[in-house]
Amino acid sequence: MIRVSVPASTANLGAGFDTLGLALALRFEAGLVQPGRAADARTCDAHHPAMVAFRKSGGT
């Protein structure tokens, strides 16, 4: 399983449009499990959807 956790934030606060924001004590968590594979398996090749998304988003 691949798990991603992203912190929440808010922006566009009044007169500080695009310059002021707040970090929130909330998180978004998502996970991917390949069908037919145990959830604790850690294999991830170059064609795995998470790796493809990582590369497309500018990952190294």
C-alpha positions, -999 to +999 in steps of 0.1 A: +000+000+000+012+035-008-001+062+016+000+099+010-007+125+036-011+162+028-015+191+053-046+213+049-043+251+044-065+280+036-058+311+014-074+343+001-079+358+035-096+392+030-073+420+019-043+396+018-055+380-014-028+355-026-004+366+001-019+355+034-028+319+043-031+297+073-019+261+080-047+240+096-045+211+120-062+189+094-047+164+070-060+146+038-048+110+036-052+087+006-039+052+000-035+030-030-037-008-030-030-029-061-058-055-066-046-091-059-017-079-038-014-078+000-020-044+015+014-045+032+034-052+000+058-024-008+066-030-044+062-001-068+076-001-103+078+027-129+044+019-143+025+020-110-001+048-110+014+064-080+048+066-097+033+079-129+015+106-110+047+114-090+067+119-122+040+140-139+038+163-109+075+171-112+089+144-088+125+134-090 
